[in-house]
């Protein structure tokens, strides 16, 4: 791993471990979404399995956005970003470190969320449960990878929080669709999730590559 | 130098090598002109003090020299023809903000930035100061375990200066470095900068407190409404 990437990553993890700002807000937000949806739909049996993929994806999406909105807040607060822009390291390494850090935060939230999810939705997984360990990280990476990029893009705008959602959600739709279909297929045991997993993988590769290539331009923009 | 003209503002010894050169630089933010046709050459081993009212263009000029802003018109180069952005590892920039993380200690902040300046790639200059050395230079204790959020404004300012000094830059750009500092700290900082300048390095300071920078001011450049109003020799005592 490039040293600057590692340096950025360690810094982000250390700060988050000290403050737990993003983690706590994500956890409570996602728990709220899961509980509220379970009250609204009173899920059980087949119906529960049908909607669970969508609820899990939406819970992850909303929770992540609350963290993504704050992803660059510490860099903006005391203008740390200018010191980073002056450092002789590629901006892409800062981008990738932020994606990895936020990916880890969201993944931990998902792991904590999982038992609550199974309880509130009375889920008995019919398909190959281990495939969820591929689908969820791929979907999370798609969300976080784009989110960090677009959060950086909207850093200098007044309504950056609103702007992030407005840009991110439409672009995330193909990945959301693949994530929901794959998760539902795994939970219900109906159909083959392979196609959706491939779509997610392709989406991640394309968008991560494009973001890495373009990040320096966004990062060094005035 | 006539304040109403846009001719080059160069010191009489302009045949000497220049650390940075601005040639008819203008910077527009929308329809607002923050800088208008500013030309100036900065020599190594000199300290330049930029003065002017709020909005005169001092910070904009510094950010252009740092490579953080690009001029709308005109040309800027450093170290004999380089784009400031390409030479940013040789330029130190300290802004009004500390440019550091509140959640980390001073030593952690500096260790983070020192790693960025020394990412283990060939061709990149190693930092000449360790975080502990840089902190001691600005009169701070590297062993302090408090996070930066618990520091006074003056201590943050000094930590910020320590960050800038880490790679021992050849061109040091300081935006209001004396704000929120007590008299003794200002005196220490001026002494430190005087030593730094003697290493044939160029210092550019913007300040509203001209008297603080006077002991090291080789040249005083006054900006008014984005234009060079005057460019006069100082009377340095250090």
Boltz contact constraints between the chains, C-beta under 6 A:
constraints:
  - contact:
      token1: [A, 3]
      token2: [B, 119]
      max_distance: 6.0
  - contact:
      token1: [A, 3]
      token2: [B, 120]
      max_distance: 6.0
  - contact:
      token1: [A, 4]
      token2: [B, 116]
      max_distance: 6.0
  - contact:
      token1: [A, 4]
      token2: [B, 119]
      max_distance: 6.0
  - contact:
      token1: [A, 7]
      token2: [B, 115]
      max_distance: 6.0
  - contact:
      token1: [A, 11]
      token2: [B, 112]
      max_distance: 6.0
  - contact:
      token1: [A, 15]
      token2: [B, 103]
      max_distance: 6.0
  - contact:
      token1: [A, 18]
      token2: [B, 103]
      max_distance: 6.0
  - contact:
      token1: [A, 19]
      token2: [B, 103]
      max_distance: 6.0
  - contact:
      token1: [A, 78]
      token2: [B, 97]
      max_distance: 6.0
  - contact:
      token1: [A, 78]
      token2: [B, 98]
      max_distance: 6.0
  - contact:
      token1: [A, 78]
      token2: [B, 99]
      max_distance: 6.0
  - contact:
      token1: [A, 79]
      token2: [B, 95]
      max_distance: 6.0
  - contact:
      token1: [A, 79]
      token2: [B, 97]
      max_distance: 6.0
  - contact:
      token1: [A, 79]
      token2: [B, 99]
      max_distance: 6.0
  - contact:
      token1: [A, 80]
      token2: [B, 99]
      max_distance: 6.0
  - contact:
      token1: [A, 82]
      token2: [B, 68]
      max_distance: 6.0
  - contact:
      token1: [A, 82]
      token2: [B, 99]
      max_distance: 6.0
  - contact:
      token1: [A, 83]
      token2: [B, 99]
      max_distance: 6.0
  - contact:
      token1: [A, 86]
      token2: [B, 88]
      max_distance: 6.0
  - contact:
      token1: [A, 86]
      token2: [B, 93]
      max_distance: 6.0
  - contact:
      token1: [A, 87]
      token2: [B, 116]
      max_distance: 6.0
  - contact:
      token1: [A, 88]
      token2: [B, 89]
      max_distance: 6.0
  - contact:
      token1: [A, 88]
      token2: [B, 124]
      max_distance: 6.0
  - contact:
      token1: [A, 89]
      token2: [B, 116]
      max_distance: 6.0
  - contact:
      token1: [A, 89]
      token2: [B, 119]
      max_distance: 6.0
  - contact:
      token1: [A, 222]
      token2: [B, 69]
      max_distance: 6.0
